Amino acid sequence: MGTASVEVRDLVKYHGATLAVDRCSFSIQPGEFFSLIGPSGSGKTTTLRLLAGFEQPDQGEIVIEGRSMHSIAPNHRPVNLVFQNYALFPHLTVFKNVAFGLEMRHIAHAEVKSRVGAALDMVKLHDKPDRFPSQLSGGEQQRVALARALVNRPAVVLLDEPLGALDQQLRQDMRMELKAIQEQVGLTFVCVTHHQEEALTMSDRVAVMHRGRILQIGSPREMYESPGSVFVANFVGTSNQLTGRVDEVNAAVCRIHTAGLPPIVARYQAPLTVGMPITLTIRPERLDLFRDLHEYKFDNTLPARIEKAIYNGSDMHYRLRFSDQIVWTARVVNARGEQKDFAVGEPVYVGWNAADGVALTE
């Protein structure tokens, strides 16, 4: 792997007495789409502002394309930031908004025209150079803001909740477009969002932040299927949980003892010892529901009762009660035409294999 596009080394930032960023370190490769996700107050936006140069770290170092950003002003950094509200100039046309940065650098008019035209082609706005922001839809305004960032040919494009101002349907469409544009230009994108599905859809890698620290970095698949902590399992998608103690450990799986239920087997990641507390996490779509105990064979099978059934178009969401304290959710795809829906109050069996769940120690 070559020289990193961005390197963050032991970054620390205080806001008054509050530790906003707590010794964060990560590297981003050239051409990678990297997302920082986490709840409000996790430190992700502060980290983005530190990369942009709008704030200075109390400790640590930021290196972009091999060059330290220590004391480098925002306008002298090889980055461009796309704001959540787009920050377009309302009195300037689309062309003028995109050309603004080039004209401030006194680039020749012919080159400005050529580069702005290419940027507008890229974001599919070549036919609207004379429109004003007020004459554009939210998605079009977002594209103008992106074109304005790309036209400067930065080493890194920083995105602050780039789709946050769009409605749900447009957000879904723009996710794919944004990723396609990023792959087309081959630039490094660093995105901050609290929207997990957005990050999973667009990113090559994702970092989950909580209380100023990075808990885990990995591909979208790794984050979803192999969370390293209960917090990550809960934040990235929806997860059912069950607490118990380790009853037995072998090379591949562990056995979990939970009061009132049969033993459960699951894969694990961190080293385990017999007797230690453990939390099983499993995604709702990994569960199978069936009526006949002998119909299917799973590593784990528990009896439950349907407490609630919700039709969600492409799938059914079932609320399952195992006991007074244990309630899970199962998601069953509606594409199975021969399948009869389960009724509220109906007893069922819930089955899954050891590889479908993961046992976590924290």
C-alpha positions as CSV (number, residue, x, y, z in Angstrom):
1,M,0.0,0.0,0.0
2,G,1.4,3.4,-1.0
3,T,1.7,6.7,0.9
4,A,-1.5,7.6,2.7
5,S,-3.6,10.5,1.4
6,V,-4.5,11.4,5.0
7,E,-2.8,10.5,8.3
8,V,-4.2,11.4,11.7
9,R,-1.8,10.7,14.6
10,D,-2.9,10.8,18.2
11,L,-5.2,13.7,17.7
12,V,-6.6,15.4,20.8
13,K,-9.0,18.4,21.0
14,Y,-10.6,20.0,24.0
15,H,-13.6,22.3,23.9
16,G,-13.2,24.0,27.2
17,A,-13.1,21.2,29.8
18,T,-14.7,18.7,27.4
19,L,-12.5,16.2,25.6
20,A,-14.0,16.3,22.1
21,V,-11.4,14.1,20.3
22,D,-9.4,11.6,22.4
23,R,-6.2,10.4,20.9
24,C,-7.6,9.5,17.5
25,S,-5.4,7.9,14.9
26,F,-6.2,6.6,11.4
27,S,-5.0,6.7,7.8
28,I,-6.9,7.0,4.6
29,Q,-5.6,5.7,1.3
30,P,-5.6,7.8,-2.0
31,G,-9.0,7.4,-3.8
32,E,-10.7,6.0,-0.7
33,F,-14.2,6.9,0.4
34,F,-13.8,7.1,4.2
35,S,-16.7,7.9,6.6
36,L,-16.7,8.9,10.2
37,I,-20.0,8.0,11.9
38,G,-21.2,8.3,15.5
39,P,-24.0,9.9,17.6
40,S,-24.1,13.6,18.3
41,G,-21.2,14.6,20.5
42,S,-19.0,11.7,19.4
43,G,-16.3,14.0,18.0
44,K,-16.8,13.3,14.3
45,T,-17.6,16.8,13.2
46,T,-14.7,18.2,15.3
47,T,-12.4,15.8,13.6
48,L,-13.6,17.0,10.2
49,R,-13.0,20.6,11.2
50,L,-9.5,19.8,12.4
51,L,-8.8,18.2,9.0
52,A,-10.2,21.3,7.3
53,G,-8.1,23.6,9.5
54,F,-11.1,25.5,11.0
55,E,-9.8,24.3,14.4
56,Q,-6.3,23.4,15.7
57,P,-5.6,20.3,17.7
58,D,-4.3,20.5,21.2
59,Q,-2.1,17.5,20.6
60,G,-1.3,15.2,17.7
61,E,-0.7,15.8,14.0
62,I,-2.5,15.8,10.7
63,V,-0.5,14.9,7.5
64,I,-2.1,15.3,4.1
65,E,-0.2,13.9,1.1
66,G,3.0,13.6,3.2
67,R,2.9,17.2,4.4
68,S,2.2,18.3,8.0
69,M,-0.8,20.6,8.3
70,H,0.6,22.2,11.5
71,S,-0.3,25.9,11.4
72,I,-1.5,25.7,7.8
73,A,-4.5,27.9,7.2
74,P,-7.7,26.4,5.8
75,N,-7.3,28.2,2.4
76,H,-3.8,26.8,2.0
77,R,-4.7,23.2,2.7
78,P,-5.2,20.8,-0.2
79,V,-8.8,20.1,0.8
80,N,-12.2,21.4,0.0
81,L,-15.2,21.2,2.4
82,V,-18.8,20.6,1.2
83,F,-21.0,22.0,3.9
84,Q,-24.3,20.5,5.0
85,N,-26.2,23.6,3.9
86,Y,-24.1,23.8,0.8
87,A,-23.2,27.5,1.5
88,L,-23.9,28.6,-2.1
89,F,-23.9,32.3,-2.9
90,P,-27.6,33.1,-3.6
91,H,-26.8,36.1,-5.9
92,L,-24.4,34.1,-8.1
93,T,-25.3,31.7,-10.9
94,V,-24.4,28.1,-10.9
95,F,-21.4,28.8,-13.1
96,K,-20.2,31.7,-11.0
97,N,-20.7,29.6,-7.8
98,V,-18.5,26.9,-9.2
99,A,-16.0,29.3,-10.7
100,F,-15.6,31.4,-7.5
101,G,-12.6,29.7,-6.1
102,L,-10.7,29.6,-9.4
103,E,-11.4,33.3,-10.0
104,M,-10.1,34.2,-6.5
105,R,-6.9,32.5,-7.5
106,H,-6.8,34.5,-10.7
107,I,-6.9,31.5,-13.0
108,A,-7.1,32.4,-16.7
109,H,-10.7,32.8,-18.0
110,A,-10.3,30.2,-20.6
111,E,-9.2,27.6,-18.0
112,V,-11.9,28.6,-15.6
113,K,-14.5,28.1,-18.4
114,S,-13.1,24.7,-19.3
115,R,-12.8,23.4,-15.7
116,V,-16.2,24.7,-14.6
117,G,-17.8,23.1,-17.7
118,A,-16.1,19.8,-16.9
119,A,-17.2,19.9,-13.3
120,L,-20.8,20.7,-14.2
121,D,-20.7,17.8,-16.7
122,M,-19.6,15.5,-14.0
123,V,-22.5,16.4,-11.7
124,K,-25.0,16.4,-14.6
125,L,-25.7,20.2,-14.4
126,H,-24.2,21.2,-17.8
127,D,-27.5,22.5,-18.9
128,K,-28.1,24.8,-15.9
129,P,-25.0,27.1,-15.7
130,D,-27.2,30.3,-15.7
131,R,-29.6,29.2,-13.0
132,F,-29.5,30.7,-9.5
133,P,-29.5,28.5,-6.3
134,S,-33.1,29.4,-5.6
135,Q,-34.1,27.9,-9.0
136,L,-32.6,24.5,-8.1
137,S,-33.9,21.5,-6.2
138,G,-32.1,20.4,-3.1
139,G,-30.3,17.7,-4.9
140,E,-29.2,20.1,-7.6
141,Q,-27.9,22.5,-5.0
142,Q,-25.9,19.6,-3.5
143,R,-24.4,18.9,-6.9
144,V,-23.3,22.5,-7.3
145,A,-21.6,22.5,-3.9
146,L,-19.8,19.3,-4.9
147,A,-18.8,20.7,-8.3
148,R,-17.4,23.8,-6.6
149,A,-15.2,21.5,-4.4
150,L,-14.1,19.3,-7.3
151,V,-13.2,22.1,-9.7
152,N,-10.3,23.1,-7.4
153,R,-8.8,19.7,-7.8
154,P,-8.1,19.2,-4.1
155,A,-6.3,16.2,-2.7
156,V,-9.1,15.5,-0.3
157,V,-12.9,16.4,-0.4
158,L,-14.4,16.8,3.0
159,L,-18.2,16.2,3.3
160,D,-20.2,17.4,6.3
161,E,-23.5,15.5,6.4
162,P,-23.7,15.9,2.6
163,L,-27.2,14.5,2.1
164,G,-28.7,15.8,5.4
165,A,-30.9,18.5,3.8
166,L,-32.5,16.1,1.3
167,D,-35.7,14.1,1.6
168,Q,-35.5,10.3,2.0
169,Q,-36.0,9.3,-1.7
170,L,-33.5,11.9,-3.0
171,R,-31.0,10.8,-0.3
172,Q,-31.1,7.3,-1.6
173,D,-30.6,8.4,-5.2
174,M,-27.8,10.8,-4.3
175,R,-25.9,8.2,-2.3
176,M,-25.3,6.2,-5.5
177,E,-24.5,9.3,-7.5
178,L,-22.0,10.6,-4.9
179,K,-20.2,7.3,-4.8
180,A,-20.1,7.1,-8.6
181,I,-18.7,10.7,-8.9
182,Q,-16.1,9.9,-6.3
183,E,-15.0,6.8,-8.2
184,Q,-15.0,8.7,-11.5
185,V,-12.7,11.5,-10.2
186,G,-10.5,9.2,-8.1
187,L,-10.2,11.6,-5.2
188,T,-10.1,10.9,-1.5
189,F,-13.4,11.6,0.2
190,V,-13.8,12.0,3.9
191,C,-17.5,12.0,5.0
192,V,-19.1,12.8,8.3
193,T,-22.6,11.5,8.8
194,H,-24.8,10.2,11.6
195,H,-26.8,8.2,9.0
196,Q,-25.4,4.7,9.3
197,E,-27.1,3.3,6.1
198,E,-25.7,6.2,4.2
199,A,-22.1,5.4,5.3
200,L,-22.5,1.7,4.6
201,T,-23.7,2.4,1.1
202,M,-21.1,4.9,0.0
203,S,-17.9,4.0,1.9
204,D,-14.9,1.8,1.3
205,R,-14.2,2.0,5.0
206,V,-16.1,3.3,8.1
207,A,-14.9,4.5,11.5
208,V,-17.3,4.5,14.4
209,M,-16.7,7.3,17.0
210,H,-18.1,7.5,20.5
211,R,-17.1,10.0,23.2
212,G,-14.2,11.3,21.2
213,R,-12.6,7.9,20.5
214,I,-12.6,5.6,17.5
215,L,-14.1,2.3,18.5
216,Q,-13.6,0.4,15.3
217,I,-12.5,0.9,11.7
218,G,-13.4,-1.5,8.9
219,S,-15.3,-2.1,5.7
220,P,-19.1,-1.8,5.7
221,R,-19.4,-5.5,5.7
222,E,-17.0,-5.9,8.6
223,M,-18.7,-3.2,10.7
224,Y,-22.2,-4.8,10.2
225,E,-21.3,-8.5,10.4
226,S,-18.4,-8.4,12.9
227,P,-19.0,-5.5,15.3
228,G,-16.2,-5.3,17.9
229,S,-18.4,-4.0,20.7
230,V,-22.0,-3.9,21.8
231,F,-22.1,-0.1,21.0
232,V,-21.0,-0.7,17.4
233,A,-23.5,-3.5,17.0
234,N,-26.3,-1.2,18.2
235,F,-25.2,1.9,16.3
236,V,-24.5,0.2,12.9
237,G,-27.9,-1.2,12.1
238,T,-30.3,-3.0,14.4
239,S,-29.2,-5.8,16.6
240,N,-31.0,-8.2,19.0
241,Q,-29.1,-8.9,22.2
242,L,-28.9,-11.5,24.9
243,T,-26.7,-11.5,28.0
244,G,-25.2,-14.5,29.7
245,R,-22.0,-16.2,30.8
246,V,-19.5,-18.2,28.9
247,D,-20.1,-21.9,29.6
248,E,-17.6,-23.4,27.1
249,V,-15.0,-22.2,24.6
250,N,-13.5,-24.0,21.6
251,A,-11.5,-22.8,18.6
252,A,-14.6,-21.7,16.6
253,V,-17.5,-21.0,18.9
254,C,-18.4,-20.5,22.5
255,R,-21.4,-21.8,24.4
256,I,-23.5,-19.2,26.4
257,H,-25.5,-20.0,29.4
258,T,-28.6,-17.7,30.0
259,A,-31.0,-18.3,32.8
260,G,-34.3,-19.8,31.7
261,L,-33.2,-20.6,28.1
262,P,-31.3,-23.5,26.5
263,P,-27.5,-23.1,25.9
264,I,-26.7,-20.9,22.9
265,V,-23.6,-21.3,20.6
266,A,-22.1,-18.3,18.8
267,R,-18.8,-17.2,17.1
268,Y,-16.6,-14.9,19.1
269,Q,-13.7,-12.4,18.4
270,A,-12.0,-11.4,21.6
271,P,-10.3,-14.1,23.8
272,L,-12.9,-15.7,26.2
273,T,-12.6,-17.6,29.5
274,V,-15.3,-19.8,31.1
275,G,-17.5,-17.8,33.5
276,M,-17.0,-14.4,32.0
277,P,-20.1,-12.2,31.2
278,I,-20.9,-12.0,27.5
279,T,-23.5,-10.4,25.2
280,L,-24.8,-12.1,22.1
281,T,-25.8,-9.9,19.2
282,I,-27.6,-11.1,16.2
283,R,-29.2,-9.1,13.3
284,P,-33.0,-9.5,12.8
285,E,-32.7,-10.8,9.2
286,R,-30.5,-13.7,10.4
287,L,-33.4,-15.2,12.3
288,D,-35.6,-17.9,10.8
289,L,-39.2,-18.5,12.1
290,F,-41.0,-21.8,11.7
291,R,-43.9,-23.7,13.3
292,D,-42.6,-27.3,13.2
293,L,-39.6,-28.0,15.5
294,H,-38.5,-30.9,13.2
295,E,-38.9,-28.9,10.0
296,Y,-35.4,-27.2,10.1
297,K,-32.1,-27.9,11.8
298,F,-30.2,-25.0,13.3
299,D,-27.4,-24.7,15.8
300,N,-29.7,-22.7,18.0
301,T,-33.5,-23.0,18.4
302,L,-35.7,-21.2,20.9
303,P,-39.4,-21.2,21.5
304,A,-41.1,-17.8,21.3
305,R,-44.4,-16.1,20.8
306,I,-45.4,-13.5,18.2
307,E,-46.2,-10.3,20.1
308,K,-46.5,-7.9,17.1
309,A,-46.5,-8.2,13.3
310,I,-45.7,-5.2,11.1
311,Y,-46.0,-5.2,7.3
312,N,-43.2,-3.1,5.9
313,G,-43.6,-3.6,2.1
314,S,-40.6,-5.8,1.2
315,D,-40.6,-7.6,4.5
316,M,-42.5,-8.4,7.7
317,H,-41.2,-7.3,11.1
318,Y,-42.1,-9.6,14.0
319,R,-41.7,-8.8,17.6
320,L,-40.8,-12.0,19.4
321,R,-41.1,-12.6,23.2
322,F,-39.0,-15.3,24.7
323,S,-39.6,-14.4,28.4
324,D,-40.6,-11.4,30.5
325,Q,-37.2,-9.8,30.0
326,I,-36.2,-11.0,26.5
327,V,-37.8,-9.5,23.4
328,W,-36.3,-9.7,19.9
329,T,-37.2,-8.5,16.4
330,A,-37.1,-10.8,13.3
331,R,-37.2,-9.5,9.7
332,V,-38.7,-11.9,7.2
333,V,-38.6,-11.1,3.4
334,N,-42.1,-11.1,1.8
335,A,-40.7,-12.5,-1.5
336,R,-41.5,-16.0,-0.4
337,G,-44.9,-16.3,-2.0
338,E,-45.7,-19.7,-0.5
339,Q,-45.0,-18.5,3.1
340,K,-47.9,-17.9,5.4
341,D,-47.5,-14.9,7.7
342,F,-47.3,-15.6,11.4
343,A,-50.2,-14.2,13.5
344,V,-50.0,-12.2,16.7
345,G,-50.1,-14.5,19.7
346,E,-48.9,-17.5,17.7
347,P,-46.2,-19.8,19.2
348,V,-43.2,-20.2,16.9
349,Y,-39.6,-21.5,16.9
350,V,-36.8,-19.1,16.2
351,G,-33.7,-20.7,14.7
352,W,-30.2,-19.5,13.7
353,N,-26.7,-20.9,13.3
354,A,-23.7,-20.1,15.4
355,A,-22.0,-18.1,12.6
356,D,-25.1,-15.7,12.4
357,G,-24.5,-14.2,15.8
358,V,-21.4,-12.9,17.6
359,A,-20.5,-13.0,21.3
360,L,-19.0,-9.7,22.6
361,T,-17.3,-8.9,25.8
362,E,-18.0,-5.2,25.9
